[in-house]
Amino acid sequence: MKTQIAGLGLAALLTTTALPVQAQDLTPINVSYQPALYWALPFHLANEMGWWAEVGLQPSFTTFPAGAPQIAAAQARDWDVGGTGSVPAVLGAARFGLKTIGITNDESAANAMMARNEVLEGLRADPSSIAGQSILLTTNSTVDYATQACLRMWGVPASEVEFVNLAQAQIISAVISRNGDIAGVWAPNTYTLQERADSDYLCSGADAGAIVPGALVVRPEYAEENPELVARFLAVYLRGWAWAAENPDEARSMLVDFYSEGGVEISDAAVNAEFDLRPTFNLEEQVAILDRSGGASDVDQWLSAIGDFMVDVGTFDVNPDPAEYIDPNFMQMVMDDPELAAFATLQD
């Protein structure tokens, strides 16, 4: 690691992560995410439960409809920490050194090509028949990655289909109004197309063997200047998933509320699918998937594969070295600090 963080040493950093006691110690932090997405639920839970103040943070929130504008705003220092898709995370790393510090969830099954039922049977019978057809999707996104993995699995060159770049809301409107038969979308938009557009799954990232993780990220300058605040942010996020695991009924109800605030109405079946199809990682698991003691970590390999895809499609020329932007130190700080670890795992 070549960042200032790596050089500081964990022992020195850990002295600053103890949980504050008094409310006046609250420190502002700007959190970025995309609303009405499953992996952002811990932010909503933390707001409702008052967890931010318990670790001395006073968050403000900046939201974006997709990863590309979110990454551009990070370069302008419009936010400090947050969550995003893995494709935007790698894009941010390549362009200005955005750090990945953890994984929000495994959304391989939640990024999928959907097709209207009237064409679905034929495409399933002969996937190569997709050649020459149009696919509505959001380019430079996780679903772009998943879609192209599906095409490779079928032996269909990307040059043989037409990609129509649209925002996810535009895709939903187009398919519902019958202005598109095949679409690349991420959950919960997958469920919306199932329920409102007579569509179903054609192929997901999981089907094509493409691991699609979501990323917890931090601006490099903020990471260097405020390592203890980054660790506290991670502890809050991890506490959200720990609480959801122990309170599944309440977590499902709060996901409905969270989606509603973002303008998305979701059915009970879709809520259950969100929890069933998108594995999350607790503190111990996060440390394990970031561990490089045996060579490249799991996260190194997942994001490196995504970087290869982005080189192939011409997003940038050189795949950034995972060791340069995937930083396990902050998650290890949480693990090594008894108070933060207890907070993150509901043992406090």
Backbone hydrogen bonds in HBPLUS format (Angstrom, degrees):
<---DONOR---> <-ACCEPTOR-->    atom                        ^
c    i                          cat <-CA-CA->   ^        H-A-AA   ^      H-
h    n   atom  resd res      DA  || num        DHA   H-A  angle D-A-AA Bond
n    s   type  num  typ     dist DA aas  dist angle  dist       angle   num
A0007-GLY N   A0004-GLN O   3.07 MM   3  5.21 121.6  2.43  97.9 112.7     1
A0008-LEU N   A0005-ILE O   3.01 MM   3  5.31 145.1  2.13 106.2 116.5     2
A0013-LEU N   A0009-GLY O   3.37 MM   4  6.66 160.1  2.41 146.8 152.5     3
A0014-LEU N   A0010-LEU O   2.90 MM   4  6.00 157.2  1.95 160.9 165.1     4
A0016-THR N   A0013-LEU O   3.01 MM   3  5.82 168.8  2.02 125.2 129.0     5
A0017-THR N   A0014-LEU O   3.45 MM   3  5.48 171.5  2.46 106.7 109.0     6
A0025-ASP N   A0022-GLN O   3.05 MM   3  5.70 163.0  2.08 118.4 123.6     7
A0026-LEU N   A0023-ALA O   3.17 MM   3  5.88 161.4  2.20 125.7 126.0     8
A0027-THR N   A0056-GLY O   2.76 MM  29  6.08 150.3  1.85 137.2 142.4     9
A0058-GLN N   A0027-THR O   2.83 MM  31  5.45 156.1  1.88 132.8 129.2    10
A0029-ILE N   A0058-GLN O   3.16 MM  29  6.09 141.6  2.32 130.5 128.8    11
A0060-SER N   A0029-ILE O   2.93 MM  31  6.28 144.3  2.06 148.7 153.6    12
A0080-ASP N   A0030-ASN O   2.91 MM  50  5.19 160.5  1.95 134.2 140.6    13
A0081-VAL N   A0030-ASN O   3.22 MM  51  6.57 161.1  2.26 157.0 162.7    14
A0031-VAL N   A0060-SER O   2.78 MM  29  6.08 168.2  1.79 165.1 161.6    15
A0062-THR N   A0031-VAL O   2.89 MM  31  6.20 156.3  1.94 151.3 155.9    16
A0032-SER N   A0081-VAL O   2.85 MM  49  6.23 154.0  1.92 144.7 153.4    17
A0083-GLY N   A0032-SER O   3.04 MM  51  6.46 149.4  2.13 157.0 162.5    18
A0033-TYR N   A0062-THR O   3.16 MM  29  6.68 147.8  2.26 148.7 157.0    19
A0064-PHE N   A0033-TYR O   3.12 MM  31  6.50 140.7  2.28 141.7 152.6    20
A0040-ALA N   A0037-LEU O   2.97 MM   3  5.61 153.2  2.05 118.2 126.5    21
A0041-LEU N   A0038-TYR O   3.00 MM   3  5.54 167.7  2.02 121.2 124.4    22
A0043-PHE N   A0040-ALA O   3.03 MM   3  5.67 139.7  2.20 118.9 128.7    23
A0044-HIS N   A0041-LEU O   2.95 MM   3  5.19 117.2  2.36 106.6 121.9    24
A0045-LEU N   A0041-LEU O   2.94 MM   4  6.25 164.0  1.96 161.5 166.7    25
A0046-ALA N   A0042-PRO O   2.93 MM   4  6.00 158.2  1.98 142.5 148.3    26
A0047-ASN N   A0043-PHE O   3.07 MM   4  6.31 149.9  2.16 141.9 149.6    27
A0048-GLU N   A0044-HIS O   2.98 MM   4  6.26 163.2  2.01 154.0 158.1    28
A0049-MET N   A0045-LEU O   2.84 MM   4  5.94 152.5  1.92 152.6 160.4    29
A0050-GLY N   A0046-ALA O   2.98 MM   4  5.71 123.5  2.31 136.9 146.7    30
A0051-TRP N   A0046-ALA O   3.14 MM   5  4.93 140.7  2.30 133.2 140.5    31
A0054-GLU N   A0051-TRP O   2.97 MM   3  5.07 124.2  2.29  98.4 113.9    32
A0055-VAL N   A0052-TRP O   3.08 MM   3  5.62 150.2  2.17 110.4 118.6    33
A0057-LEU N   A0052-TRP O   2.94 MM   5  5.07 167.1  1.96 138.8 135.1    34
A0056-GLY N   A0053-ALA O   2.97 MM   3  4.75 162.6  2.00 101.7 106.1    35
A0071-ILE N   A0067-GLY O   2.89 MM   4  6.13 154.1  1.96 159.8 165.4    36
A0072-ALA N   A0068-ALA O   3.14 MM   4  6.42 159.0  2.19 148.9 154.6    37
A0073-ALA N   A0069-PRO O   3.03 MM   4  6.21 150.3  2.12 141.6 148.8    38
A0074-ALA N   A0070-GLN O   3.13 MM   4  6.46 139.5  2.30 139.2 149.9    39
A0074-ALA N   A0071-ILE O   3.10 MM   3  5.06 124.4  2.42  93.7 108.2    40
A0075-GLN N   A0071-ILE O   3.23 MM   4  6.61 150.9  2.32 148.4 154.8    41
A0076-ALA N   A0073-ALA O   3.09 MM   3  5.01 128.4  2.37  91.8 105.7    42
A0078-ASP N   A0073-ALA O   2.97 MM   5  5.37 169.1  1.98 152.8 151.4    43
A0077-ARG N   A0074-ALA O   2.84 MM   3  4.81 158.1  1.89 107.8 112.5    44
A0219-ARG N   A0080-ASP O   3.04 MM 139  5.73 163.7  2.07 164.7 166.7    45
A0082-GLY N   A0217-VAL O   3.01 MM 135  5.45 138.2  2.19 155.3 150.6    46
A0217-VAL N   A0082-GLY O   2.84 MM 135  5.45 163.2  1.86 144.9 150.7    47
A0084-THR N   A0215-ALA O   2.89 MM 131  5.42 151.6  1.97 153.3 162.0    48
A0215-ALA N   A0084-THR O   2.81 MM 131  5.42 164.8  1.83 162.2 165.8    49
A0089-ALA N   A0085-GLY O   3.03 MM   4  6.20 150.9  2.12 142.7 151.8    50
A0090-VAL N   A0086-SER O   2.98 MM   4  6.20 157.0  2.03 149.2 153.2    51
A0091-LEU N   A0087-VAL O   2.93 MM   4  6.16 159.4  1.98 152.6 159.3    52
A0092-GLY N   A0088-PRO O   2.80 MM   4  5.99 159.9  1.84 151.3 155.8    53
A0093-ALA N   A0089-ALA O   2.98 MM   4  6.22 145.1  2.10 138.4 148.3    54
A0094-ALA N   A0090-VAL O   2.91 MM   4  6.15 160.1  1.95 152.1 156.4    55
A0095-ARG N   A0091-LEU O   3.01 MM   4  6.18 152.1  2.09 148.0 155.7    56
A0096-PHE N   A0092-GLY O   2.96 MM   4  5.84 162.3  1.99 143.3 148.4    57
A0098-LEU N   A0092-GLY O   3.18 MM   6  5.04 171.1  2.19 109.4 106.9    58
A0097-GLY N   A0093-ALA O   3.06 MM   4  4.14 145.1  2.19 115.4 115.9    59
A0099-LYS N   A0218-VAL O   3.04 MM 119  5.30 162.4  2.07 169.2 164.0    60
A0218-VAL N   A0099-LYS O   2.96 MM 119  5.30 145.2  2.08 144.2 152.4    61
A0100-THR N   A0325-TYR O   2.87 MM 225  6.14 159.3  1.91 149.4 156.3    62
A0327-ASP N   A0100-THR O   2.89 MM 227  6.13 154.2  1.96 162.1 170.7    63
A0101-ILE N   A0216-LEU O   2.77 MM 115  5.56 166.2  1.79 152.2 157.1    64
A0216-LEU N   A0102-GLY O   2.89 MM 114  4.88 171.0  1.89 127.5 126.6    65
A0104-THR N   A0214-GLY O   2.90 MM 110  4.90 151.0  1.98 106.8 116.0    66
A0214-GLY N   A0105-ASN O   2.94 MM 109  5.44 156.3  1.99 157.1 161.4    67
A0106-ASP N   A0279-PRO O   2.81 MM 173  5.30 157.2  1.86 155.9 162.5    68
A0107-GLU N   A0212-VAL O   2.81 MM 105  5.41 144.8  1.93 157.1 159.6    69
A0110-ALA N   A0107-GLU O   3.03 MM   3  4.94 139.6  2.19  96.7 109.0    70
A0206-ALA N   A0108-SER O   3.07 MM  98  4.80 134.0  2.29 107.4 104.7    71
A0187-ALA N   A0110-ALA O   2.87 MM  77  5.22 138.2  2.05 143.1 155.3    72
A0205-GLY N   A0111-ASN O   3.01 MM  94  5.95 146.1  2.13 168.5 178.8    73
A0112-ALA N   A0185-VAL O   2.97 MM  73  5.74 169.3  1.98 170.8 167.4    74
A0185-VAL N   A0112-ALA O   2.97 MM  73  5.74 156.5  2.02 170.2 166.5    75
A0113-MET N   A0203-CYS O   2.74 MM  90  5.27 169.2  1.76 161.6 162.7    76
A0202-LEU N   A0113-MET O   2.81 MM  89  5.45 165.5  1.83 159.1 154.8    77
A0203-CYS N   A0113-MET O   3.33 MM  90  5.27 158.0  2.38 134.2 137.0    78
A0114-MET N   A0183-ALA O   2.66 MM  69  5.22 164.9  1.68 160.7 165.7    79
A0183-ALA N   A0114-MET O   2.83 MM  69  5.22 162.1  1.86 152.4 157.6    80
A0115-ALA N   A0200-ASP O   2.99 MM  85  5.76 160.6  2.03 160.8 164.0    81
A0200-ASP N   A0115-ALA O   3.04 MM  85  5.76 153.9  2.11 146.5 150.0    82
A0116-ARG N   A0181-ASP O   2.87 MM  65  5.24 149.3  1.96 147.5 156.5    83
A0119-VAL N   A0116-ARG O   2.94 MM   3  5.73 158.4  1.98 125.1 131.1    84
A0120-LEU N   A0116-ARG O   2.94 MM   4  5.88 131.0  2.19 144.4 156.7    85
A0117-ASN N   A0198-ASP O   2.81 MM  81  5.93 170.9  1.82 159.1 156.5    86
A0123-LEU N   A0119-VAL O   3.14 MM   4  6.39 158.4  2.19 152.0 158.4    87
A0124-ARG N   A0120-LEU O   2.84 MM   4  6.08 157.0  1.90 158.9 165.6    88
A0125-ALA N   A0121-GLU O   2.98 MM   4  6.15 153.3  2.05 145.5 152.8    89
A0126-ASP N   A0122-GLY O   2.97 MM   4  6.12 149.5  2.07 143.4 151.5    90
A0129-SER N   A0126-ASP O   2.88 MM   3  5.67 164.2  1.91 126.0 131.3    91
A0130-ILE N   A0127-PRO O   3.08 MM   3  5.89 162.1  2.11 123.1 125.3    92
A0131-ALA N   A0128-SER O   3.16 MM   3  5.99 171.3  2.17 121.3 124.0    93
A0133-GLN N   A0130-ILE O   3.02 MM   3  5.55 154.3  2.08 142.8 142.4    94
A0132-GLY N   A0160-GLU O   2.58 MM  28  5.63 162.8  1.61 162.7 168.9    95
A0162-GLU N   A0133-GLN O   2.98 MM  29  6.17 169.6  1.99 146.8 149.5    96
A0135-ILE N   A0162-GLU O   2.79 MM  27  6.11 159.1  1.83 166.7 168.5    97
A0164-VAL N   A0135-ILE O   2.90 MM  29  6.00 169.8  1.91 150.5 151.0    98
A0136-LEU N   A0182-ILE O   3.05 MM  46  6.38 170.1  2.06 147.0 145.1    99
A0184-GLY N   A0136-LEU O   2.63 MM  48  6.02 161.0  1.66 162.5 165.9   100
A0137-LEU N   A0164-VAL O   3.04 MM  27  6.14 167.0  2.05 150.0 152.6   101
A0166-LEU N   A0137-LEU O   2.94 MM  29  5.76 155.7  2.00 131.9 139.9   102
A0144-ASP N   A0141-SER O   3.17 MM   3  5.14 127.6  2.46  94.9 108.4   103
A0145-TYR N   A0141-SER O   3.17 MM   4  6.57 155.9  2.24 147.6 153.3   104
A0146-ALA N   A0142-THR O   2.96 MM   4  6.29 160.2  2.00 148.6 153.7   105
A0147-THR N   A0143-VAL O   2.85 MM   4  5.85 159.9  1.89 141.5 147.5   106
A0148-GLN N   A0144-ASP O   3.02 MM   4  6.19 164.2  2.04 150.5 154.2   107
A0149-ALA N   A0145-TYR O   3.06 MM   4  6.26 142.1  2.21 141.6 152.2   108
A0150-CYS N   A0146-ALA O   3.03 MM   4  6.36 150.6  2.12 147.2 154.7   109
A0151-LEU N   A0147-THR O   3.01 MM   4  6.39 156.8  2.07 149.1 155.3   110
A0152-ARG N   A0148-GLN O   3.01 MM   4  6.20 156.7  2.07 140.9 146.8   111
A0153-MET N   A0149-ALA O   2.98 MM   4  6.21 155.1  2.05 145.1 152.1   112
A0154-TRP N   A0150-CYS O   3.07 MM   4  6.38 143.6  2.21 145.7 155.2   113
A0154-TRP N   A0151-LEU O   3.14 MM   3  5.13 123.8  2.47  93.5 107.6   114
A0156-VAL N   A0151-LEU O   2.89 MM   5  5.07 164.9  1.91 152.2 149.0   115
A0155-GLY N   A0152-ARG O   3.00 MM   3  4.90 150.8  2.08  99.4 108.7   116
A0160-GLU N   A0157-PRO O   2.94 MM   3  5.52 164.2  1.96 118.0 123.3   117
A0161-VAL N   A0158-ALA O   3.27 MM   3  5.74 170.4  2.27 116.9 117.7   118
A0170-GLN N   A0167-ALA O   3.04 MM   3  5.26 119.5  2.42 101.8 116.8   119
A0171-ILE N   A0167-ALA O   3.00 MM   4  6.35 150.0  2.09 152.1 161.4   120
A0172-ILE N   A0168-GLN O   3.03 MM   4  6.35 162.0  2.06 154.5 157.9   121
A0173-SER N   A0169-ALA O   3.14 MM   4  6.37 165.9  2.16 146.8 150.2   122
A0174-ALA N   A0170-GLN O   2.90 MM   4  6.07 156.5  1.96 146.4 153.3   123
A0175-VAL N   A0171-ILE O   2.96 MM   4  6.17 166.9  1.97 159.8 161.7   124
A0176-ILE N   A0172-ILE O   2.99 MM   4  6.10 166.7  2.01 153.9 158.1   125
A0177-SER N   A0173-SER O   3.00 MM   4  6.07 150.5  2.09 142.4 150.2   126
A0179-ASN N   A0174-ALA O   2.69 MM   5  4.86 166.7  1.70 159.5 154.7   127
A0178-ARG N   A0175-VAL O   3.00 MM   3  4.88 159.2  2.04 105.0 109.1   128
A0189-ASN N   A0186-TRP O   2.83 MM   3  5.62 128.6  2.10 136.9 136.6   129
A0191-TYR N   A0188-PRO O   3.07 MM   3  5.42 122.2  2.41 104.7 117.4   130
A0192-THR N   A0188-PRO O   3.19 MM   4  6.56 151.9  2.27 146.9 155.2   131
A0193-LEU N   A0189-ASN O   3.05 MM   4  6.30 157.9  2.10 149.6 153.5   132
A0194-GLN N   A0190-THR O   3.09 MM   4  6.39 151.6  2.18 142.6 150.8   133
A0195-GLU N   A0191-TYR O   2.92 MM   4  6.10 160.7  1.96 151.6 156.0   134
A0196-ARG N   A0192-THR O   2.79 MM   4  5.70 146.6  1.90 149.4 157.7   135
A0197-ALA N   A0193-LEU O   3.03 MM   4  4.72 145.0  2.15 121.6 126.8   136
A0199-SER N   A0193-LEU O   3.32 MM   6  5.51 145.5  2.45 136.6 136.1   137
A0208-ALA N   A0204-SER O   3.18 MM   4  6.51 146.9  2.29 146.1 154.6   138
A0208-ALA N   A0205-GLY O   3.14 MM   3  5.16 122.2  2.49  94.6 108.9   139
A0210-ALA N   A0205-GLY O   2.79 MM   5  4.81 156.1  1.85 152.4 147.1   140
A0209-GLY N   A0206-ALA O   3.23 MM   3  5.09 163.3  2.26 101.5 106.2   141
A0223-ALA N   A0219-ARG O   2.97 MM   4  6.20 157.4  2.02 156.6 163.5   142
A0224-GLU N   A0220-PRO O   3.08 MM   4  6.31 155.2  2.15 147.5 153.0   143
A0225-GLU N   A0221-GLU O   3.09 MM   4  6.27 152.8  2.17 145.6 152.8   144
A0226-ASN N   A0222-TYR O   2.82 MM   4  5.71 146.6  1.93 151.9 159.1   145
A0229-LEU N   A0226-ASN O   3.09 MM   3  5.40 126.7  2.39 106.5 119.8   146
A0230-VAL N   A0226-ASN O   3.17 MM   4  6.50 153.2  2.24 155.0 163.0   147
A0231-ALA N   A0227-PRO O   3.09 MM   4  6.40 154.8  2.16 147.8 154.0   148
A0232-ARG N   A0228-GLU O   3.10 MM   4  6.35 152.0  2.18 139.7 147.0   149
A0233-PHE N   A0229-LEU O   2.95 MM   4  6.18 157.2  2.00 146.8 152.8   150
A0234-LEU N   A0230-VAL O   3.04 MM   4  6.35 159.4  2.08 149.7 154.4   151
A0235-ALA N   A0231-ALA O   3.01 MM   4  6.29 153.6  2.08 145.7 152.9   152
A0236-VAL N   A0232-ARG O   3.03 MM   4  6.36 155.2  2.09 152.1 157.7   153
A0237-TYR N   A0233-PHE O   3.05 MM   4  6.37 164.5  2.08 153.4 157.4   154
A0238-LEU N   A0234-LEU O   2.92 MM   4  6.13 170.6  1.93 159.0 160.8   155
A0239-ARG N   A0235-ALA O   2.98 MM   4  6.09 148.8  2.08 141.5 150.2   156
A0240-GLY N   A0236-VAL O   3.18 MM   4  6.52 144.4  2.32 145.2 153.8   157
A0240-GLY N   A0237-TYR O   3.05 MM   3  5.27 126.0  2.35  99.8 113.4   158
A0242-ALA N   A0238-LEU O   3.02 MM   4  6.28 157.7  2.07 150.3 157.4   159
A0243-TRP N   A0239-ARG O   2.83 MM   4  6.00 160.5  1.86 153.1 157.6   160
A0244-ALA N   A0240-GLY O   2.98 MM   4  6.18 157.7  2.03 146.0 152.6   161
A0245-ALA N   A0241-TRP O   2.99 MM   4  6.13 150.9  2.08 144.0 150.8   162
A0246-GLU N   A0242-ALA O   3.23 MM   4  6.50 145.2  2.36 140.7 149.3   163
A0246-GLU N   A0243-TRP O   3.15 MM   3  5.20 123.0  2.49  95.7 109.8   164
A0247-ASN N   A0243-TRP O   2.88 MM   4  5.97 127.9  2.16 144.7 159.6   165
A0251-ALA N   A0247-ASN O   2.88 MM   4  5.99 157.5  1.93 157.6 165.2   166
A0252-ARG N   A0248-PRO O   3.01 MM   4  6.15 153.8  2.09 142.9 148.8   167
A0253-SER N   A0249-ASP O   3.12 MM   4  6.40 157.9  2.17 146.5 152.3   168
A0254-MET N   A0250-GLU O   2.92 MM   4  6.17 154.3  1.98 148.7 155.8   169
A0255-LEU N   A0251-ALA O   2.90 MM   4  6.12 139.1  2.07 142.0 153.0   170
A0256-VAL N   A0252-ARG O   3.19 MM   4  6.50 153.5  2.26 146.1 151.7   171
A0257-ASP N   A0253-SER O   3.20 MM   4  6.58 155.8  2.27 143.0 149.1   172
A0258-PHE N   A0254-MET O   2.88 MM   4  6.04 158.2  1.92 144.5 150.7   173
A0259-TYR N   A0255-LEU O   2.88 MM   4  6.07 164.3  1.91 153.3 156.8   174
A0260-SER N   A0256-VAL O   2.95 MM   4  6.09 155.0  2.01 144.6 152.2   175
A0261-GLU N   A0257-ASP O   2.99 MM   4  6.28 152.7  2.07 148.6 155.1   176
A0262-GLY N   A0259-TYR O   2.95 MM   3  5.05 128.5  2.22  97.1 111.6   177
A0264-VAL N   A0259-TYR O   2.85 MM   5  5.03 165.7  1.87 143.2 139.3   178
A0263-GLY N   A0260-SER O   2.96 MM   3  4.99 161.1  2.00 108.3 111.7   179
A0271-VAL N   A0267-SER O   2.95 MM   4  6.27 154.3  2.02 150.3 157.5   180
A0272-ASN N   A0268-ASP O   3.03 MM   4  6.32 164.9  2.06 152.6 155.5   181
A0273-ALA N   A0269-ALA O   2.98 MM   4  6.21 150.1  2.07 141.3 150.1   182
A0274-GLU N   A0270-ALA O   2.93 MM   4  6.21 151.5  2.01 149.0 155.8   183
A0275-PHE N   A0271-VAL O   3.30 MM   4  6.70 161.0  2.34 153.3 155.9   184
A0276-ASP N   A0272-ASN O   2.91 MM   4  6.07 150.2  2.00 146.6 156.1   185
A0277-LEU N   A0273-ALA O   2.81 MM   4  5.69 157.4  1.86 154.8 157.7   186
A0286-GLN N   A0282-ASN O   2.80 MM   4  6.03 154.2  1.87 158.5 166.9   187
A0287-VAL N   A0283-LEU O   3.05 MM   4  6.33 166.1  2.07 157.8 159.9   188
A0288-ALA N   A0284-GLU O   3.07 MM   4  6.29 153.2  2.15 141.3 149.1   189
A0289-ILE N   A0285-GLU O   2.97 MM   4  6.23 160.3  2.00 153.8 157.2   190
A0290-LEU N   A0286-GLN O   3.13 MM   4  6.26 132.0  2.37 144.0 156.1   191
A0291-ASP N   A0288-ALA O   3.23 MM   3  5.13 156.9  2.29 100.0 106.9   192
A0299-VAL N   A0289-ILE O   3.10 MM  10  5.93 165.6  2.12 160.2 156.3   193
A0295-GLY N   A0292-ARG O   3.04 MM   3  4.93 167.1  2.06 111.1 112.1   194
A0301-GLN N   A0297-SER O   3.07 MM   4  6.38 158.0  2.12 148.3 152.8   195
A0302-TRP N   A0298-ASP O   2.91 MM   4  6.21 160.9  1.94 154.6 160.2   196
A0303-LEU N   A0299-VAL O   3.00 MM   4  6.07 177.0  2.00 156.2 157.2   197
A0304-SER N   A0300-ASP O   2.91 MM   4  5.86 145.1  2.03 140.9 151.4   198
A0305-ALA N   A0301-GLN O   3.11 MM   4  6.20 154.0  2.18 143.1 148.4   199
A0306-ILE N   A0302-TRP O   3.27 MM   4  6.61 149.3  2.37 138.4 146.6   200
A0307-GLY N   A0303-LEU O   2.85 MM   4  6.12 149.8  1.94 142.8 151.5   201
A0308-ASP N   A0304-SER O   2.92 MM   4  6.24 148.4  2.02 145.9 153.9   202
A0309-PHE N   A0305-ALA O   3.15 MM   4  6.47 154.4  2.22 142.4 148.4   203
A0310-MET N   A0306-ILE O   3.04 MM   4  6.36 153.4  2.11 147.2 154.3   204
A0311-VAL N   A0307-GLY O   3.00 MM   4  6.31 145.5  2.12 147.1 156.0   205
A0312-ASP N   A0308-ASP O   2.96 MM   4  6.24 159.0  2.00 149.0 155.1   206
A0313-VAL N   A0309-PHE O   3.01 MM   4  6.34 147.6  2.12 149.5 157.5   207
A0315-THR N   A0310-MET O   2.81 MM   5  5.19 145.5  1.93 165.0 164.2   208
A0314-GLY N   A0311-VAL O   3.07 MM   3  5.07 155.2  2.13 102.4 110.0   209
A0324-GLU N   A0321-ASP O   2.83 MM   3  5.42 156.4  1.89 120.4 128.3   210
A0325-TYR N   A0322-PRO O   3.17 MM   3  5.51 146.5  2.28 107.0 115.6   211
A0326-ILE N   A0322-PRO O   2.82 MM   4  5.48 160.3  1.86 162.1 162.9   212
A0332-GLN N   A0328-PRO O   3.08 MM   4  6.28 155.3  2.15 151.1 158.8   213
A0333-MET N   A0329-ASN O   2.84 MM   4  6.10 139.6  2.01 141.2 152.7   214
A0334-VAL N   A0330-PHE O   3.20 MM   4  6.58 150.1  2.29 143.1 149.2   215
A0335-MET N   A0331-MET O   3.10 MM   4  6.44 161.8  2.13 147.5 152.0   216
A0336-ASP N   A0332-GLN O   2.87 MM   4  6.02 153.2  1.94 150.1 157.0   217
A0337-ASP N   A0333-MET O   3.07 MM   4  6.10 125.9  2.37 141.3 152.6   218
A0337-ASP N   A0334-VAL O   3.37 MM   3  5.38 146.1  2.50  98.5 107.7   219
A0341-ALA N   A0337-ASP O   2.86 MM   4  5.90 168.8  1.87 168.1 171.8   220
A0342-ALA N   A0338-PRO O   3.02 MM   4  6.04 156.4  2.08 138.2 144.8   221
A0343-PHE N   A0339-GLU O   2.97 MM   4  6.13 155.2  2.03 144.7 151.8   222
A0344-ALA N   A0340-LEU O   2.84 MM   4  6.04 161.9  1.87 153.0 157.5   223
A0345-THR N   A0341-ALA O   3.10 MM   4  6.21 137.7  2.29 141.7 151.5   224
A0347-GLN N   A0342-ALA O   2.72 MM   5  4.50 149.4  1.81 147.6 147.5   225
A0346-LEU N   A0343-PHE O   3.41 MM   3  5.29 171.1  2.42 105.1 106.4   226
